[in-house]
Amino acid sequence: MTPPLEELLKRVDSKYTLVVAAAKRSRQLMEGHPKVVDTPSHKPVTIALLEINEGKVTVDMPETGPDRC
């Protein structure tokens, strides 16, 4: 089961960051990287979201400032 959006947003600064992080981790899983959560799911996106929700995968958030677009 996929974690609720409200829970996932506690781990990142925006929905955009969540989507990018989940996509990147999903690609890693499809390339053969091992999953770091215990789940019966074989869906890469579900696994990635569970890993993010449990804090097993860190999400690098870019710094914001006047020199960033």
C-alpha positions as CSV (number, residue, x, y, z in Angstrom):
1,M,0.0,0.0,0.0
2,T,1.3,3.4,-1.0
3,P,1.8,5.9,1.9
4,P,-0.6,8.9,2.1
5,L,0.6,12.1,0.4
6,E,0.4,14.0,3.6
7,E,3.0,11.6,5.2
8,L,5.3,11.8,2.2
9,L,5.2,15.6,2.1
10,K,6.7,15.6,5.7
11,R,9.9,14.2,4.1
12,V,10.3,16.7,1.3
13,D,9.7,20.3,0.6
14,S,7.3,20.0,-2.3
15,K,5.3,17.6,-4.5
16,Y,7.7,18.3,-7.3
17,T,10.7,17.2,-5.2
18,L,8.7,14.1,-4.2
19,V,8.0,13.2,-7.8
20,V,11.6,13.7,-8.9
21,A,13.0,11.7,-6.0
22,A,10.5,8.8,-6.5
23,A,11.2,8.7,-10.3
24,K,15.0,8.7,-9.7
25,R,14.8,5.9,-7.1
26,S,12.3,3.9,-9.2
27,R,14.8,4.0,-12.1
28,Q,17.5,2.7,-9.7
29,L,15.3,-0.2,-8.6
30,M,14.5,-1.1,-12.2
31,E,18.3,-1.1,-12.9
32,G,18.7,-3.8,-10.2
33,H,19.5,-1.8,-7.1
34,P,18.3,-3.6,-4.0
35,K,15.2,-2.4,-2.2
36,V,15.8,-1.2,1.4
37,V,12.3,-1.8,2.8
38,D,10.4,-5.1,3.4
39,T,7.4,-5.1,1.1
40,P,5.7,-7.7,-1.0
41,S,5.2,-5.1,-3.8
42,H,7.2,-5.5,-7.0
43,K,6.2,-2.1,-8.3
44,P,9.2,0.3,-8.4
45,V,7.3,3.5,-7.8
46,T,5.5,1.9,-4.8
47,I,8.8,0.7,-3.3
48,A,10.4,4.1,-3.9
49,L,7.6,5.9,-2.1
50,L,7.7,3.5,0.8
51,E,11.5,3.9,1.1
52,I,11.1,7.7,1.1
53,N,8.3,7.6,3.7
54,E,10.3,5.4,6.0
55,G,13.4,7.6,5.7
56,K,15.5,4.8,4.2
57,V,16.3,6.9,1.1
58,T,17.5,10.5,1.5
59,V,16.1,13.2,-0.7
60,D,18.6,15.9,-1.6
61,M,16.8,19.2,-1.8
62,P,18.5,22.0,-3.7
63,E,19.2,25.2,-1.9
64,T,17.1,28.1,-2.9
65,G,18.2,31.7,-3.1
66,P,18.5,34.7,-5.3
67,D,21.0,33.0,-7.6
68,R,18.8,30.0,-8.2
69,C,16.1,29.9,-10.9
